[in-house]
Amino acid sequence: MLTREQILQHKLPTESVPCPELADGAALIVRRLTAREFMALNAKIKADPDAAYAHWIAATVVDEAGNRIFNESDAAALADQDFNLINRLTEAAIRINGGGKEQAEKNSMTRSSD
């Protein structure tokens, strides 16, 4: 059985995502959110569903120390980045946070016409 200390010291899983659009060999790190962060992200997505991808990226892309790289005010700048890059980061963020195919389609930047 795990001890309290082992549970509380557990590091959140990460995934390195290739970003050739930024530079040869470039990659960004996407990490799993804490329960608190995930709840906050869901609230932001509900309030602004058209920028769901930006909220996912701002919440999950981190540096090597695990600190978030982007903040919510970076959403407009993220919207002006390469679609393939943003889509790849969003898909990785959803995948590493346990989102299934339905969740990915719901929050994807690509939407089918109704």
N, C-alpha and C positions, 0 to 999 in steps of 0.2 A: 504494500500500500504506500502511496506517496505521502510525504510529509507536507505540512503547511508551507514550509520554506520552499520545497521543490515546486509546489504549485504556484506560489506567488513570484518565484523567480523565473518561471517559464518565459522564454522569448517567443515573440510572435513570429510565425513563419513569413519568409520573404521569397520573392521571385525576381530574378534579374530579367529585364525585358530589353531585347535588342532594339536600338534606336538608330538605325543607319541613316535616317533622315537628318540627324544632328551632326554625325561625324562617323567616319569609318571606325568600327569597333565600339562605338558608344552604346551604353546601356544605362537604364535607370532601374532603381530598385522599387518594387511595389510590395507593401506589407499588409498583413491581415490587421484588421481594426480590432480595438478592444470593444467590449459590449457597449460601453458608454459612447465611444466614437461612432459605432454603427447606428445607434439610436439617433444621434445628432445628424448623421448623414441622411438617414431616412427622412427626417423632418425637413432638411434642406431640399431634398429631391422632391418631396411632396409640394413644397412651397414654390419651387422653380423647376418643374420637370423638363423644360426645354434646355436647361443647362446641366442635366444629370451627369453627363460625361465630365464636365469641369469639376463638379462636386466630388465625383469618384476620384479623379486624378489629384485634386487638392488634398483630399483626405488620406490617400494611400501612397503617393510617391514620396520616398524618403531618401536621405543621404546615408552614407555608410554607418553613421552613428545612430540611425533610426529616427532622426529629426525630420519633420515634414519640410519639403522644399518649397511648396506652394502654399498660398493662403487663398481665402475666398475672393479677395480682390484681384486675383490673377485670372479669374474666369474669362474675362474679355480677351486677354492676351492668349489664353489657351485656345479660344475659338479661332484665332488667326493662325494657328499652327497647322502643319501638314495633317490632313485627314487620316492617312494611314497610321501615322504616329499616335494620334489621339485615340483612334479606334483600338489599336493594339494595347495601349496602356489601360484603356477602360475595360477591355475584355479581360486582361490579366487581373485587374483590380476586382472585378466581379467574380472571376474564377477563384482567386485565392481567398476570397471572403465567403465562399460557399454558395455563390449564386448559381442556380441552374440555368439551363438554356432559356427558360421563360423569363427569368430575371434579366438575363443579358439582353434579350430582345426588347424587353420593356424599357430598359435604361439605355439602349444603344442610340447612337446619334443617327443611325440609318433608320428611317421609318418608311414603311410601305404606304403608298397612297390609298386612302379609304374610298 
